[in-house]
Amino acid sequence: MEKAYRTKRKKKFIRLVVSIIIIFFILLFIYKHYYNKMDYKTDILQQGKIEKIERYSGIITRDEKLYESPAYGQVILYSQEGDKISKGSKILSIVKSEQANEVDERLAKIDEEINEYYQRNVVDKIIKADIEKIQDKINSVQREIQTATKQQDMQLVEQKSKQLEGLLGKRSDMIAQSSENEYLQSLYEEKNQLMEKRQEFVKNIYSPEAGIVSYLIDGFEKVLTPDAIGDYTWQTVNNIMTKTENHPDMEQEINASVGQPLYKIIDNFKCYITIPIDRDYSKLLQDKSFIEIKIKDQFLETKILGINDSSEKSILNLELKYDIPLLWQSRVLDFDVKLQDEKGYKVPLESIKTNKGTTGIYILKNNFPQFVPVEILGNDENYAIIEGKDDNLKLFTEYITDANEIR
């Protein structure tokens, strides 16, 4: 009987233990699915971005070569400001005014005498039109020979010389038909000689390389060079921005002197921009190779060449490979600089916590908070852009928005 009593008590004890275990798991289930979940403020991970854009003034350094005048005289432009030219293109001419004017006066007098002759000789008026056409061709061929000679194209020189010889013979035959051919022919011969002589007073300038031709010379061409960019300081940049002024376009006709800066050829596919920025912001760029700046309502990617820190400002040097006329027309411009442009999971700063030296956030896994390490890519006053260091961080993962609630 005593044995049956002990068995009965043992069964009661087992039922009690089992009941306690069942009640524990029921309470645990209720806590996990109701109380625990409602105790924290949560959100789901979503993609976002953080941008920080500041406006600064910067100076422009170009790969440009400055060329000086080789002679005195009046300058006549053939290539205009901003023209894209190839190597060997005619840019301008320098005319030695005094000598050329004397020749021009005599040429005008000869034309006047020729016209008077034809007015006196009605018969010759019929021939005059043909002679003038031949003379125009002679003038054109003479110019082609001069150009071919300077370019050392001797094959073309020989070809054009034969053509000139034929034209001169044809003109002589026509003049021979007129009543006073010796007088008329002497006028035309003198005219040809004077036109050849006039070319001696003209210095034609041809481009030594391809690029953009510009006559806007500000005096910084030999100071602001690609090789010197790494040495720019805040004082250098500030002085240039203070002294730089807009320069007027070059007139079609000006007077040049020997050694005077005359024109420059610019590489229009590359330029350099130097921007003084706040020293605190330079930290945002330390690990970056590229950054976007805004030019004419468009953000363009530039390569970071380096950042020079000084006591007042950090000097940001950039390389830009775009053909933008505004950049070779100006020396100083205002730029919108995208100092920060991070993309990833965007979370409130309060959701981030440091746990035993590791930075992370708390996600809900099986309705329990789980600490997940993250890397902060960037932040502003309220939010941060993060990425996970393992596979626990995924889009739409539920996380706790205020890590301070975790005890």
Summary of the structure (lengths in Angstrom):
residues: 407
radius of gyration: 42.5
end to end distance: 55.2
largest distance: 169.1
contacts: 1149
relative contact order: 0.18
helix: 41%
strand: 35%
